[in-house]
């Protein structure tokens, strides 16, 4: 059985008391919402949404263009733009977030109650990659080449800002401020090409990310300077135990020696 003719991301579809969420439907606090543009379908106790042809949602690993619309102490909120490739239209079903890193020292940020340094400010247009997502938002990152602020206006006079050695200055009033400036600032063709490439090659990107994550897992062996492995207990040595530092290691060897 079909529901109303058309729903868009965020529209209410049903409740969990009535149906179990299936394809393109998610449950939040007992209510089912659509994650795509399409038509709701209810069958066998499940609620799903048949997507409208040509409309897709952004996924983890894709690059997006957006505008900073909110600025809290440790979080920046981003309104993500749509993007078209041929007959496909990619839409954001939720807002983006940039979590600001905790300050490491007292310079420029936070050791004495100051706020973390900002890579961008309200109304800046940014290019970022989606590195994670939850029910409420996309988590965005500036770690990739080309990411950062791609267009900004002066907070003093609203004049156009220009990049200048890792910062930005206003060409009208010469106001200067630090920002995470993209290496392709203002270059629409390169920005578009980078987003398009990230969408078309999303599979290979996520595969590389999984491989890197596996290599960095704490259970993997780490070589010592003398070629012995620190964790697997080679050369007759006892491997480290969970929660045990070098003090615990030395203590154990001392106890064995004096038994």
RORO-559364 format. One record per residue (C-alpha): z, x, y. Coordinates in steps of 0.25 Angstrom, whole numbers, plus 5000, padded with zeros to 4 digits. Each point is the difference from the previous one (the first is absolute). Layout:
ZXY/...
# end
This chain:
500050005000/499650055014/500950005012/499549995014/498650065003/500450135006/501250095002/500250135008/501050124997/501449955002/499749854998/501049924992/499449964986/501249944992/501450034996/500550074988/500749874995/498649954998/499250124996/500050144996/499250095009/498750064994/498850075005/500050025015/501349925002/501450065003/501449955000/501050025012/501349934999/499549894991/498749975008/498650044995/499150065010/498550044999/499650155002/498549975002/499149905007/499649904989/500349874993/501349974993/499949964985/501149944992/499950004985/501050014988/501250025009/499450115008/499550015014/498850105004/499150015011/498550024997/499550105011/498949975009/498850084998/499950135009/501550005004/500950114995/501450055003/500450145003/500650084989/500850124999/499350135003/499049945010/499950045014/500249905011/499849985015/501149935008/500849985013/501550035002/500649875003/501550034998/500950125002/501450004995/501050124998/499450054987/498849914997/498749975007/499349874997/498450004999/499149885001/498850054990/498649975004/499049944990/498850094995/498749964996/499150074990/498749944997/500349864995/501550034998/501149975010/501350074998/501249935006/501550035001/500949904994/501250055006/500450105012/500150154999/501250095001/500250145004/501450054996/500450115010/500650134993/501450045002/500250115010/500350144994/500650065012/500549975014/498750035007/499249895006/500749894991/501249954994/501150094997/500949955011/499649854998/498650015006/498849934994/499050074991/498850065007/498949905000/498650044995/499449885008/500449895009/499849855002/498549965002/499550134994/498949984990/500250084988/499350044987/500950014988/500150004985/500749894991/500950084991/500949884995/500149855002/501149904997/500049855002/500250015015/499250125005/499150114997/500650145002/499150095008/499950155001/499450115009/500050114990/498550004998/499050085008/499449915011/501249905000/500849985013/499749945014/498649975002/500149935013/501149985011/500249955014/501050065010/501449935000/500150035015/498649955006/499349954987/498950115002/499350064988/500750114993/499350124996/500450104989/500650145004/500650104991/500849904991/500349915011/499349905009/499850005015/499549895009/498750035007/500549915012/501450045003/500150124991/501249954993/500350084988/500749964987/500150054985/499349924990/499450034986/498650015004/498949984990/498950114999/499049895001/500649945013/499049905006/498950034990/499649864995/499050054990/500950104993/501249905000/499149894994/499450104989/501450054996/500549854998/498849974992/500150124992/501449974996/499749864996/498850044992/500750114993/501449944998/500050014985/499850155000/501050025011/501149924993/499750084987/500250135008/501349955006/500549964986/499750144995/500750075011/501249914998/500150044985/499950155004/501249985010/500949924990/501350074999/500050014985/498850095000/500250154997/500250105011/499750144998/501150115003/499650135006/500150074987/499149914993/501149924993/500149855001/501249955008/500149874993/499650014985/501050104996/499050114995/500550144997/501349944994/500549955013/500649865001/499249915009/500649945012/500749864998/499949885009/500850015012/500450154998/499750115010/500150154999/501549995000/500049924987/499050094993/500850125003/501349934996/499449964986/499550154998/501450055003/500749904991/499050044988/500350155003/501549984999/500149914988/
# end
